[in-house]
Amino acid sequence: MLVGSTASQQALQQLTIRKPQSLGRAAIALDQHIRGLELILEKYPQLSNVAYQKLVELLRSRVRGYSVTVTREHVEAFERMLKSKAQKTRKERMMYLRRALEDLGWEFSAERLQEYIAELQEKSPHVARHVAVTLKSFIKHVLRDPNLYSAFKTPRVEYGLTAEPLTLEEVRAVARAIE
């Protein structure tokens, strides 16, 4: 409970929420509760983050298979956001975003994003990383959806040496051949 006063505890006990008997009544009750939440947040805006977190937790546990349809406006907003980046970065991010949108049919869901990144990882870990970084940025700054953002991880790519280092004997042999 946010407020520990006796008055708030008594008010909470007086609040009675009944189970709706039909879908229509449930929709009306939901509208009433949302309007009540709006009134509370207008009067006490400092509770916005608390309300948001509680709603996200509730919906995360109840909503399965939800998806977000990406629009041209979303893409344009991302493009505007990238204006401060270098030309090459803008070009690459937009290329990877458009590729992902085409591959995913302009619809993002947690499950589809996980599968998509995993498929790309099998084909090319480097491309998978670039696409994941782009999608994370797009979801965080444009869609602002914490469920989609946390649905997948950015793959790690090993940037090690591709060739074995020369041994001391091999270096000496090259040096002798040059003399």
N, C-alpha and C positions, 0 to 999 in steps of 0.2 A: 504494500500500500504506500502511496506517495506521501500522504499526510496522515500523521498519527494522532490527530486530535480526536477527542471523544465525539464531537459534533459530526465529523466526517464519517466516523464509524457508524453512528446512528443513522445518518443519511443513507449510507450504503446498505444497511440492514433493511431500510424502508423501501429500497428500490426492488421492485418485483418484476422479474422477466419471465413471461410465460412462453411455453412452447407453442408456436403457431400451429394451427390445425390444418392449414392448407398452404400451398405454394404462394397463392395470392396474398394471404395474410402474412406470410413470411417476407415477401417482397415489401409490403407496406411497413412491417416492423423494421426491416433493414433500412429503408429510407428514413424512418423516424430516428433510428439510432445514428445514422450518418449525419442527419441534420443536427441532432444533439451534439455530436462530436464537433461539427462545424461551429456551433455556438460556443462551445467550451474553448475551442482553439482561437476564436475571435477575441474572447475575453482574456484568455491565458495563453498567449502565443509561445511562452516558454515551455509548454507541454507538447509542442509539435514533435520534437524528436522522440519523446517517450511514446506518444501515440503511434508514430511511424514505426518504431521498433516493434511495438506490440502487434500492430497489424501485419507487418512483414513476417513475424514469427508465426502468427495464426495462419496466414495464407500459405506460408511455406509448408506447413504441416498438413494443410487441407487440399491445396490445389495441386493436382498431378497433371502433367501433360500440357500445361499452359504454354502458349507461345506468343511471341510478339511479331507482328507484321511490320517490316521496315518499309518506309515510304521514301519517295524522292526528297521530301522535305528533310528527313533524317540525314540523307546522304549530303544534301546541300549544307546542312548545319555542320556536319563533320568537315566538309571541305572548307567552310569559313573558319572553323577552329584550327585547321592546319595552315592557315595563312602565315602564321608566325614561324613556321618550320622552314627548313631549307627546301629549295625547289625539288631536289632529288628525293627527299623524305616525303614531301607531299605527293609526288608522282607515284612512288612505291606504295605508300599507304592507300591511296585511292585505287591503285591497281589490285592490291590484295583484298581490299574491301569489296570491290566490284566482283572479283572472282568468287569470293565467299558468298556474296548475295546470289549470284547466278547458280552456284552449286547447291545452295540451300533453299532456292526458290523464294527468296526475299522474306523468309520466315525463320525466326530463331526460337528454338526451345532448348532447354538445358540438355536433354538427351541428344538432340541432333548436333548441337555444338560439340559435345564430348566425342561423338562418333566421327564427326568431320575432322576434328583435330587429330584423332587417333589414325584415321585413314591417311591424312597428309603426313603424319609422322612415319608411317610405314614406307611411303613413297620417297619423301625427302624431309629429313629432320630440319634442315635449314628453312625450307619453305614453310613448314608447319610452325616454326618459331615466328617467322615474319607475319604469317596470317594471324596467329594467336595474339601477338603484340598489337596488331592493328585492330582485331576484334575487341580485345580488352579495352583499348582506348575508346573505340566507338561506343561500346556498351556503357562504359563509365561516364563519358562526357556527353553523349547524345541521348541514349536510351535511358540512362540512369536507373538501371534495373539490377539490384544487388543479387538476385537469384541467378540471372544469366551471367553476371560477372564472375560469380563464384562457381559456376557450373564446370569450368575447365581450368586447367593449369597451363601456363606457358611452358612448352617443352624446353628442356635444357639440351644444348648442343655442345658436343666436345669440339674444341678448336685446337686439338693437339697437332703435333708434327705429322705430316703425311709420309715423310721419308725417314728411314733409320739414320741416325748420325753415323758419320764415318769413324772407324776405329783409328787409333794412332798409326797402326801399320799401313792402313789404306792411305792416310795422309802422307806418310813417308814415301809410299810407292808413287803417289802423284807427284810429290816434290822431286823424286829421282827422275821421273819421266820428263819433267819440265827442264831439268839441268841438262 
